[in-house]
Amino acid sequence: MAGLELKALHKTYGQVPVIKGVDLSVSHGEFVVFVGPSGCGKSTLLRMIAGLEDITSGELWIGDRLCNAVEPRDRGIAMVFQSYALYPHMTVYDNVGFGLKLARTDKAERDRKIRDAARILQMEHLLDRKPSQLSGGQRQRVAIGRAIVRQPEVFLFDEPLSNLDAALRVDMRMELAKLHQDLGSTMIYVTHDQVEAMTLADKIVVLNGGVVQQVGAPIDLYQRPANLFVAGFIGSPKMNFAEVSVQSINGGMVTVASKDISAVTVAADTKSLKVGDRLTLGVRPHHLSMDASGTLVGGVSLVERLGNETNVSLRLPSGATWLVVLDGDHNLRPAQALQLAIDAEKVVLFDAAGQSLLAAM
Amino acid sequence: MARVQSPARSRPSTYPGWFFLPAAIIYGVLFLLPTFASLYFSLTRWTLFNSTFIGLDNFAQFFREPFLIKGLINTVIYAVVSSGLKVVLGLLLAVLLTSQIAARGYLRSVVFFPVLVSTVGVGITFTVLMHPTQGMINEGLAMLGIKGPGWLVDPNLALISVALVDVWKGVGLATVIYIAGIVAIPQDYYEAARIDGSTPWQSFIYVTLPLCRPATVTVITLSFIGGLRTFDLIWAMTRGGPGFASDTIASVIYKQYQAGFYGLSTAGNVVLFVLIGVLVVPLTMLLNRKEGHE
């Protein structure tokens, strides 16, 4: 049984800090996704856990062992690489069994484990092929097979689906989720694709600039983002933001308005607020609806009709552009004026430092 | 089913056909013409000013040459020893020079430097160094209490000594080819192997060695052909001696040429050409056969 504990992990390349103090605890069997934009340090953090990068300072515990100086092979981990890293000169059988061969596993035992992994991943018919004779999805499967046979306590995935086409990616995503259910192992998964993060994770770790921005269940991150970065990064299409000022405060409710929004009253942590404060209002495109008495008015600049929903790009009086997702099909024309209501229960306010002002639940 | 024409076939070439003419003319005049001319002259008694057709007589005489068999065997020994050592040493040096060692760039230059030096210069220098009594190599060995052999004067050793100098001079090129091959291997393979529990030695055996196979094929082919054709180093160091102990086909041919038997020596060149083809073509086919991966 292996969980992980990361304590104040730091990584610097020369003078450049890349990971700036990450604390994280992962329990056994959890599916944790590291997500963030390119260069945020998520892959570096994964490689530090794998033992492929040295830890500059801090502690890495896998199970009850301090693993800072432990060789990768002794950490009880297996890793699936973005490039799959399948040895081109070996057959699928040899690729999958490579780790077992190095560990001098008995031949019969090795054969059994390879065939078991092949059965789990439904690739028994591919065992005699070379990687060059496989499709992208099949290679992905072999790479996962190579990880499975080692029966690791922790699986590490470094953007494993990013080389696949969109349709295959959805299939493989579901297979990975199923694999996690079947194996029950701890999995740590790196991606920049927030849809993958939302669908796979028990727990998402949002990273930016080598710093953890927020850790939580996917839906918590969506509904209760800790700061502007998380609010903007999680959710697709992106959250709309507007500069607003505080008009009035009434207990736990604050009324804000801007040039574009006449007035919205929002539940928030109002302790540190006063009238006139400048805040940022975040509204998701799905939380706007057509309403003749709505508080937001804008001109349609672009329409995407998808049948079940309509994406509208809206030009506001201030010049800002908001994205609106309307349920159902709407035949809107460019330049048409649109009046929208904001679902005040679902909006989020952020203070001048970008931290969310969500009322405590 | 409708036939789909491959786009490569229907697409017109990017450049007009006559673009290849300059290269074709140079290749024709400097390579094809001499090759076919030598095929013709090998069938003649040739005195540079006139030639008389004599059929296969030159070849018959060439094969009657008393030291030809010795020369043939020497040529093959020389090619096998020099190319074999270049492969092994080139690979080891390349592994060393792609690892994280101090002064890597400088050491790469040092290893490559002998390639740039004139072969005859190297031959003369090593002839001096390998002198049985006054050469630096044997003097150095003597200081360690070892009696050095007569490198170039011992008939059993002369050929191998020259082959070793050839390796010293040529291993830099083999190393450069191997370095290119090794740095092209994605780092992911090594990392995956490390996680799978591979030691550095196992990574070398299971990752580096198989994945730099194209470099190995290139090094073997180039150095083996070079070894079979070898002449300048042999001539500068031993002139085929002592006696005929280090004669190779090329030095036998040169001796015939010096004696004024131009037709005969041209026939010898044709034989050498055929020999290289007979040995190298199957060798490259064998080496390339298993390269069925990406």
Interface residues (C-beta under 8 A of the other chain):
Chain A: A50 G51 L52 E71 P72 R73 I77 A78 M79 F81 S83 A85 Y87 P88 H89 F98 G99 L102 A103 K130 P131 S132 R146 R150
Chain B: P186 D188 Y189 E191 A192 A193 R194 I195 D196 G197 S198 Q202 Y206 V207 P210 L211 R213 G292 H293 E294
